[in-house]
Amino acid sequence: MKIITHLRQLMLRKKLQEQLDNENFTIISSTCVGGKIYHDLGLRFTSPTINLWIGAKDFIKFVKDLKYYLEDCELSEVKDSNEENPVGILGEGNKKVTIHFTHYPNFKIAKEKWNLRKKRVNYDKIYIFFTDMNGGDNVDVVKEFNKLPYKNKIMFTGKDLSNYHNTFFIKRCCENGHLGKWWTVDKKTGYYFYQQFDYVKFLNHISK
């Protein structure tokens, strides 16, 4: 099964890369999905939000004032965290946001990657990927997300919220009322759950 999945992914990625017309864009994501998409498209990471997750309320705060967090803030470590992976903080007071570096062995490497990749951000081509995980599974958050000043934004959900703009229901991937393990294989299709969304078509839509 793993070999079949691997071959299927190779074929899909080739097709997706041929279909992509956009270039030098930045995906800002609340989970690792941005990194998955960059990988599928064979692109280098032009975003610091790779291999990490940010809670729903903090993510909305983050993207509302993106330049402040990426240009004016120094990433600092949360040293008393009980989490297994490194945790960082940006901003102060009520502007503080917490970043969970899920796939980094230590904070030093996480910070180096963050600082390197944030320099590559193209503010003229920002695409926002959000999910209803980590506190995002309520209507107020969906409404707040839709108020964000970005035309190119999408929220993956584990339940059908199609009556709200900029949401995409990932079928058969719901856990506890919100999106489940979107990075795993959907047994019905043989592809990863997040690949239900046509992200190449979404990225080919170029507008500020």
HELIX and SHEET records of a PDB file:
HELIX    1   1 LYS A    2  GLN A   19  1                                  18    
HELIX    2   2 VAL A   33  ASP A   40  1                                   8    
HELIX    3   3 ALA A   56  LYS A   64  1                                   9    
HELIX    4   4 LEU A   66  LYS A   67  1                                   2    
HELIX    5   5 TYR A   68  ASP A   72  3                                   5    
HELIX    6   6 GLY A   93  LYS A   95  5                                   3    
HELIX    7   7 PHE A  107  LYS A  118  1                                  12    
HELIX    8   8 VAL A  139  ASN A  146  1                                   8    
HELIX    9   9 PHE A  193  GLN A  196  5                                   4    
HELIX   10  10 TYR A  199  ASN A  204  1                                   6    
SHEET    1   A 4 THR A  26  SER A  29  0                                        
SHEET    2   A 4 ILE A 126  THR A 131  1                                        
SHEET    3   A 4 LYS A 153  THR A 157  1                                        
SHEET    4   A 4 THR A 167  PHE A 169  1                                        
SHEET    1   B 3 SER A  76  GLU A  77  0                                        
SHEET    2   B 3 VAL A  87  LEU A  90 -1                                        
SHEET    3   B 3 VAL A  97  HIS A 100 -1                                        
SHEET    1   C 2 CYS A 174  GLU A 175  0                                        
SHEET    2   C 2 HIS A 178  LEU A 179 -1                                        
END                                                                             
